[in-house]
Amino acid sequence: MTSVGEIPASVCPPSRLLMGPGPSAIAPQVLTALAAPTVGHLDPYFLKVMDELQAMLRQTLCTQNRLTLAVSGTGSAGMETVVVNLIEPGDRMLVCVNGVFGGRMADVARRAGAEVTVIERPFGEVFDPAEILTAVQQTRPKVVGIVHAETSTGAHQPLEEIARICREHDALIAVDCVTSLGGVPVEVDQWGLDAVYSGTQKCLSCPPGLAPVTFSDRAVAAIDRRTRKVASWYLDMAMVKEYWSGSRAYHHTAPINMNYALHEALRLVLLEGLPARFARHQQNHLALKAGLEALGLKYAGVEGHRLPMLNAVFIPDGIEDAAVRGRLLTRFGIEIGGGLGPWKGKAWRIGLMGAASTPGNVLLFLASLELCLRQEGYRLSPGSGVAAAEEVYQASSAK
Ligand SMILES: *Cc1c(COP(=O)(O)O)cnc(C)c1O
């Protein structure tokens, strides 16, 4: 694909192993779906794809919620959708911030005109229901916003108890499940979550571009009670839902091919089965963890509250962040993430999301990281990471 005069060559991206905080590795079937012929957004074929996609989203989110669909936009558009539809200017919102994405939700809420109260936890920690109870009693919020899987830190927030507290205090709970969906259980109905958003590019292993959202009956009732129109025309659920399940009235042109891709990605999730998928994520996390610890690296965050799909580890003293990540990428084609906020330059974020969560990737990554660390003068016992990880796999297959 050579360039002609002023015209650039066709895109011809390198093949990377995406083991960072997203986007994650994409299954070939999903890329194939993306390349299928585009039909019209009211074509009967596409309407059938949408219906099937909605049904599969409900299964993946473990919900019967009628208002369940894929917003046109990335995970952040899902965040905006939930906030702008639930919040009217002057409404009180409590936002729990223990990383970058909680901080983003507070920003979105302020822009939507909410009177925002923030409660904070240091990077890596999770919230205790008792402190949420106190904050809810003090501030009487309409909405409580919280992140299930904080991709900036690897923290896994338990939700069930917090959702109960919200319900008992007549607050709606809005949850960021961008990274958790498809990697750990997200039980929307059983836990009583009112508004949940996700993204396609993390554990669903689909390119970035759509944001699954779901709203409980309580949340829909709150939207119906609004006295003012939603500030965002594009993300107004009252109109978007008419296209997805009502009159099919034109609102905006659905990104047709992205919906094909998500349809295929969800099919793969359900074919594997949610319990098997969660077990796979957990197993590969345990193997990676054994390997990294054998190399002398320490996990960030709190034991018992770590995500399997996002492994945050501290960079050993004397090792240069950029040199190692650069070498992983250029020499081995592996992308991992750096630290954010207070962890910038101090931590690596290694993703094992969706299709990327495999024993082969874990072992390849450990071997590659070992070589990069040795290049930096780090002392380790050669092969120890791979051996420790393999031991985890052997032990589980012997069971
Ligand atoms: C990635 C991510 C987002 C934002 O999603 P984009 O697709 O980047 O817009 C929001 N919240 C969490 C927890 C994420 O990991």
The ligand as an SDF file (V2000), in Angstrom:
LIG
                    3D

 15 15  0  0  0  0  0  0  0  0999 V2000
  -12.2730    2.7330   29.8840 C   0  0  0  0  0  0  0  0  0  0  0  0
  -13.1610    3.2030   30.9940 C   0  0  0  0  0  0  0  0  0  0  0  0
  -14.0680    4.2640   30.8410 C   0  0  0  0  0  0  0  0  0  0  0  0
  -14.1340    5.0940   29.6080 C   0  0  0  0  0  0  0  0  0  0  0  0
  -14.3970    4.3860   28.4870 O   0  0  0  0  0  0  0  0  0  0  0  0
  -13.9390    4.9690   27.0550 P   0  0  0  0  0  0  0  0  0  0  0  0
  -14.2930    3.8310   26.1530 O   0  0  0  0  0  0  0  0  0  0  0  0
  -12.4880    5.2530   27.1510 O   0  0  0  0  0  0  0  0  0  0  0  0
  -14.7380    6.1790   26.7910 O   0  0  0  0  0  0  0  0  0  0  0  0
  -14.8850    4.5780   31.8960 C   0  0  0  0  0  0  0  0  0  0  0  0
  -14.8160    3.9100   33.0640 N   0  0  0  0  0  0  0  0  0  0  0  0
  -13.9530    2.8970   33.2480 C   0  0  0  0  0  0  0  0  0  0  0  0
  -13.9160    2.1980   34.5600 C   0  0  0  0  0  0  0  0  0  0  0  0
  -13.1000    2.5200   32.2230 C   0  0  0  0  0  0  0  0  0  0  0  0
  -12.2290    1.5260   32.4010 O   0  0  0  0  0  0  0  0  0  0  0  0
  1  2  1  0
  2  3  1  0
  2 14  2  0
  3  4  1  0
  3 10  2  0
  4  5  1  0
  5  6  1  0
  6  7  2  0
  6  8  1  0
  6  9  1  0
 10 11  1  0
 11 12  2  0
 12 13  1  0
 12 14  1  0
 14 15  1  0
M  END
$$$$
